[in-house]
Amino acid sequence: MNKKQLAAVKVHLDKALQHYNQRAFIEKDPISIPHRFTRKQDIEIAGFFAAIFAWGNRTTIINKCHELMQLMDNAPFTFITQHEETDLKKFLDFKHRTFNATDVLHFIRMLRHHYTEGFLKLGGTEPSLESAFTIGLKKKDSTIETGLINLHHYFFSCEDSPARSKKHLSTPANNSSCKRLNMFLRWMVRKDEGGVDFGVWKNIRKDQLVCPLDVHVQRIAFQLGLIQEQKADWKTAVELTANLRLLDPADPVKYDLALFSLGVKP
């Protein structure tokens, strides 16, 4: 892509971003779930599950997230850190597509460990999920890849971790595009006047983020010449992000919302 073509793509995406990066976007997107909360840890937990559930129909995703939050008494951080074993029985019938009770109980268990003691062992200064995403991550790292690989190891470090649950937390080590985790990171790290993303995490730079690569983003990115092949893998996600850095070196993943919205618009 030459400079003239790149400039035209930037104009197109900047216009789309200005149009779609509005609070009106929130209502019909899974990001509406963490937007129900104001406490940082509630935002993290609600956002984490909303991202994990984010495949398939968006209405179904949002409904299932509401169901899960209700099971957590609409106070996810308090529930995660203070629940009794008997409180977990109500999750035994929970299911979202292939994510079932075994998975949700493991995620609750690991989140409780992290928020009550794990974050301290990782050098965190407050109970925050951010420290689980920055294990081994260095300031010089160009992407979040190391953090995502180590997150996966950390989340399944217990000997009795269910093998089936590993598929619900992707990793670049398997060449996964890690679409849902990259989307969650965008929510937590980015913040601008649009008011969509939260920007509650400060130890990951915006230019370390990798663009979420779902089918809509993939199709539009290919049409615009930002990727060479329509493959949903880590290599392609990094390629797309590298090209988006040519449009904005400091905040390339801001264009995710524009690419996604252009892909799903009627």
VEXDREN-2710 file (C-alpha; in Angstrom, 1 decimal):
% VEXDREN-2710
k/r/px/py/pz
1/MET/0.0/0.0/0.0
2/ASN/1.5/3.3/-1.1
3/LYS/1.3/6.6/0.9
4/LYS/-1.7/7.9/-1.1
5/GLN/-3.7/4.7/-0.5
6/LEU/-2.7/4.7/3.1
7/ALA/-3.9/8.3/3.5
8/ALA/-7.2/7.5/1.9
9/VAL/-7.7/4.6/4.3
10/LYS/-7.0/6.8/7.2
11/VAL/-9.5/9.4/6.1
12/HIS/-12.1/6.7/5.6
13/LEU/-11.5/5.1/9.0
14/ASP/-11.2/8.4/10.9
15/LYS/-14.6/9.4/9.5
16/ALA/-16.1/6.0/10.5
17/LEU/-14.5/6.3/14.0
18/GLN/-16.0/9.7/14.5
19/HIS/-19.4/8.4/13.5
20/TYR/-19.4/5.2/15.6
21/ASN/-17.3/6.0/18.6
22/GLN/-20.2/7.4/20.6
23/ARG/-22.0/6.3/23.7
24/ALA/-24.9/5.1/21.6
25/PHE/-22.7/2.2/20.5
26/ILE/-22.7/0.8/24.0
27/GLU/-26.3/-0.3/24.4
28/LYS/-26.3/-3.1/21.9
29/ASP/-22.7/-4.3/22.5
30/PRO/-21.3/-6.6/25.2
31/ILE/-19.4/-3.6/26.6
32/SER/-22.7/-2.5/28.0
33/ILE/-22.3/-5.1/30.7
34/PRO/-19.2/-3.5/32.4
35/HIS/-20.8/-0.1/31.8
36/ARG/-23.4/-1.1/34.4
37/PHE/-20.8/-0.6/37.1
38/THR/-18.5/2.1/38.5
39/ARG/-16.2/0.2/40.8
40/LYS/-13.0/-0.7/39.0
41/GLN/-13.0/-4.4/40.0
42/ASP/-16.7/-4.8/39.1
43/ILE/-15.9/-3.3/35.6
44/GLU/-13.0/-5.8/35.2
45/ILE/-14.9/-8.9/36.2
46/ALA/-18.1/-8.0/34.3
47/GLY/-16.0/-7.0/31.3
48/PHE/-13.9/-10.2/31.5
49/PHE/-16.9/-12.4/31.4
50/ALA/-18.6/-10.3/28.7
51/ALA/-15.5/-10.7/26.5
52/ILE/-15.2/-14.4/27.2
53/PHE/-18.9/-14.9/26.2
54/ALA/-18.5/-12.7/23.1
55/TRP/-19.1/-15.1/20.2
56/GLY/-22.3/-15.5/18.3
57/ASN/-25.4/-13.3/18.5
58/ARG/-24.8/-10.1/20.5
59/THR/-28.3/-10.1/22.0
60/THR/-27.8/-13.6/23.3
61/ILE/-24.3/-12.6/24.6
62/ILE/-25.7/-9.7/26.5
63/ASN/-28.6/-11.7/27.9
64/LYS/-26.3/-14.4/29.2
65/CYS/-24.1/-11.8/30.8
66/HIS/-27.0/-10.3/32.6
67/GLU/-27.9/-13.8/33.8
68/LEU/-24.4/-14.3/35.1
69/MET/-24.3/-10.9/36.9
70/GLN/-27.7/-11.7/38.5
71/LEU/-26.2/-15.0/39.8
72/MET/-23.5/-12.9/41.3
73/ASP/-26.1/-10.7/43.0
74/ASN/-25.1/-7.8/40.6
75/ALA/-22.0/-7.3/42.7
76/PRO/-19.4/-9.3/40.9
77/PHE/-16.3/-8.3/43.0
78/THR/-18.1/-8.8/46.3
79/PHE/-19.4/-12.2/45.1
80/ILE/-16.1/-13.3/43.8
81/THR/-14.1/-12.5/46.9
82/GLN/-16.7/-13.3/49.6
83/HIS/-18.9/-16.1/48.4
84/GLU/-19.4/-19.4/50.3
85/GLU/-19.2/-22.8/48.7
86/THR/-23.0/-23.2/49.0
87/ASP/-23.4/-20.0/46.9
88/LEU/-21.9/-21.8/43.9
89/LYS/-24.7/-24.3/43.5
90/LYS/-26.8/-21.8/41.6
91/PHE/-24.2/-21.9/38.8
92/LEU/-24.6/-25.7/38.1
93/ASP/-27.2/-25.1/35.4
94/PHE/-25.5/-22.1/33.8
95/LYS/-24.5/-22.5/30.2
96/HIS/-23.6/-20.2/27.3
97/ARG/-22.9/-22.2/24.1
98/THR/-20.0/-24.4/25.1
99/PHE/-19.2/-22.5/28.3
100/ASN/-20.8/-24.5/31.0
101/ALA/-20.8/-24.9/34.8
102/THR/-17.4/-26.5/34.9
103/ASP/-15.9/-23.5/33.2
104/VAL/-17.7/-20.8/35.1
105/LEU/-16.8/-22.4/38.4
106/HIS/-13.1/-22.6/37.4
107/PHE/-13.1/-19.0/36.3
108/ILE/-14.8/-17.9/39.6
109/ARG/-12.2/-20.0/41.5
110/MET/-9.2/-18.4/39.7
111/LEU/-10.6/-14.9/40.0
112/ARG/-11.1/-15.4/43.7
113/HIS/-7.5/-16.6/44.1
114/HIS/-6.2/-13.6/42.1
115/TYR/-8.2/-10.9/43.8
116/THR/-7.5/-12.2/47.3
117/GLU/-3.8/-13.2/47.1
118/GLY/-2.6/-13.8/43.5
119/PHE/-2.3/-10.1/42.7
120/LEU/0.1/-9.6/45.7
121/LYS/2.3/-12.5/44.5
122/LEU/2.5/-10.9/41.1
123/GLY/3.6/-7.6/42.6
124/GLY/0.3/-5.8/42.3
125/THR/-0.4/-2.9/44.7
126/GLU/-4.2/-3.3/44.6
127/PRO/-6.7/-6.1/43.8
128/SER/-6.9/-5.7/40.0
129/LEU/-7.0/-8.1/37.1
130/GLU/-4.4/-6.0/35.3
131/SER/-1.5/-7.7/37.0
132/ALA/-2.6/-11.1/35.6
133/PHE/-2.3/-9.6/32.1
134/THR/1.2/-8.1/32.6
135/ILE/3.1/-11.2/33.9
136/GLY/6.5/-11.0/32.2
137/LEU/5.4/-8.0/30.0
138/LYS/8.2/-5.5/29.5
139/LYS/8.0/-1.8/28.6
140/LYS/10.0/-2.5/25.5
141/ASP/7.6/-5.2/24.2
142/SER/5.8/-4.1/21.1
143/THR/2.7/-6.1/21.7
144/ILE/0.8/-7.7/24.6
145/GLU/1.8/-11.2/23.3
146/THR/4.0/-12.2/26.4
147/GLY/1.3/-11.1/28.8
148/LEU/-1.4/-13.2/27.1
149/ILE/0.7/-16.3/26.9
150/ASN/1.6/-16.0/30.6
151/LEU/-2.0/-15.2/31.5
152/HIS/-3.0/-18.6/30.1
153/HIS/-0.4/-20.4/32.1
154/TYR/-1.4/-18.5/35.2
155/PHE/-5.1/-19.2/34.8
156/PHE/-4.6/-22.9/34.5
157/SER/-1.7/-23.3/36.9
158/CYS/-3.6/-25.5/39.4
159/GLU/-3.1/-29.2/39.0
160/ASP/-6.8/-29.9/38.9
161/SER/-7.6/-27.1/36.3
162/PRO/-10.2/-28.6/33.9
163/ALA/-8.6/-29.2/30.5
164/ARG/-11.9/-28.4/28.8
165/SER/-11.8/-24.8/30.1
166/LYS/-8.6/-23.9/28.4
167/LYS/-10.3/-23.4/25.1
168/HIS/-12.2/-20.5/26.6
169/LEU/-9.0/-18.5/27.3
170/SER/-7.1/-18.2/24.1
171/THR/-3.3/-17.8/23.8
172/PRO/-0.9/-16.6/21.0
173/ALA/1.1/-19.7/21.8
174/ASN/-1.5/-21.6/19.8
175/ASN/-1.5/-18.9/17.0
176/SER/-5.0/-17.9/18.1
177/SER/-6.0/-14.3/17.2
178/CYS/-7.2/-13.9/20.8
179/LYS/-10.0/-11.7/19.6
180/ARG/-12.0/-11.7/22.8
181/LEU/-9.0/-11.0/25.1
182/ASN/-7.8/-8.3/22.8
183/MET/-11.2/-6.7/22.8
184/PHE/-11.3/-6.9/26.6
185/LEU/-7.8/-5.2/26.7
186/ARG/-9.1/-2.5/24.5
187/TRP/-11.9/-1.8/26.9
188/MET/-9.6/-1.7/29.9
189/VAL/-6.7/0.2/28.5
190/ARG/-8.1/2.7/26.0
191/LYS/-10.0/5.9/26.9
192/ASP/-11.1/8.8/24.7
193/GLU/-13.8/11.4/24.4
194/GLY/-16.1/8.8/22.8
195/GLY/-16.8/7.3/26.2
196/VAL/-17.0/3.7/24.9
197/ASP/-13.7/2.3/26.4
198/PHE/-12.9/2.6/30.1
199/GLY/-9.1/3.3/30.4
200/VAL/-8.9/2.0/33.9
201/TRP/-5.6/0.2/33.4
202/LYS/-2.4/2.2/33.3
203/ASN/0.5/-0.4/33.1
204/ILE/-0.2/-1.5/29.5
205/ARG/0.4/1.0/26.7
206/LYS/-2.2/1.6/24.0
207/ASP/0.4/0.9/21.4
208/GLN/1.0/-2.5/22.9
209/LEU/-2.6/-3.6/22.2
210/VAL/-3.4/-5.9/19.3
211/CYS/-6.5/-5.3/17.2
212/PRO/-9.4/-7.8/17.9
213/LEU/-9.8/-9.8/14.7
214/ASP/-13.4/-11.0/14.3
215/VAL/-15.1/-11.8/11.0
216/HIS/-16.3/-8.3/10.5
217/VAL/-13.0/-6.6/11.2
218/GLN/-11.2/-9.3/9.1
219/ARG/-13.4/-8.7/6.1
220/ILE/-13.2/-4.9/6.1
221/ALA/-9.4/-4.9/6.8
222/PHE/-8.9/-7.2/3.8
223/GLN/-11.0/-5.0/1.6
224/LEU/-9.0/-2.0/2.6
225/GLY/-5.7/-3.8/2.1
226/LEU/-4.7/-3.8/5.7
227/ILE/-4.2/-7.5/5.7
228/GLN/-3.0/-9.8/3.0
229/GLU/-5.1/-12.8/3.8
230/GLN/-8.4/-13.4/5.6
231/LYS/-7.1/-15.6/8.3
232/ALA/-8.2/-15.4/11.9
233/ASP/-4.9/-16.0/13.6
234/TRP/-2.3/-14.2/15.8
235/LYS/0.0/-13.5/12.8
236/THR/-2.8/-11.7/10.9
237/ALA/-3.9/-9.8/14.0
238/VAL/-0.4/-8.5/14.5
239/GLU/-0.1/-7.7/10.8
240/LEU/-3.4/-5.6/11.0
241/THR/-2.2/-3.8/14.1
242/ALA/1.2/-3.0/12.5
243/ASN/-0.6/-1.4/9.6
244/LEU/-3.0/0.5/11.9
245/ARG/0.1/1.9/13.6
246/LEU/0.9/3.6/10.3
247/LEU/-2.4/5.5/10.8
248/ASP/-1.9/6.2/14.5
249/PRO/1.4/5.0/16.1
250/ALA/0.3/5.8/19.7
251/ASP/-3.3/4.3/19.5
252/PRO/-3.7/1.9/16.6
253/VAL/-6.5/-0.2/18.1
254/LYS/-8.9/2.8/18.3
255/TYR/-9.7/1.8/14.7
256/ASP/-11.2/-1.6/15.9
257/LEU/-14.5/0.1/16.6
258/ALA/-14.6/1.7/13.1
259/LEU/-13.6/-1.6/11.3
260/PHE/-16.2/-3.6/13.3
261/SER/-19.0/-1.1/12.8
262/LEU/-18.3/-0.9/9.1
263/GLY/-18.5/-4.6/8.9
264/VAL/-21.8/-5.0/10.7
265/LYS/-23.7/-2.0/9.4
266/PRO/-26.8/-2.9/7.3
END
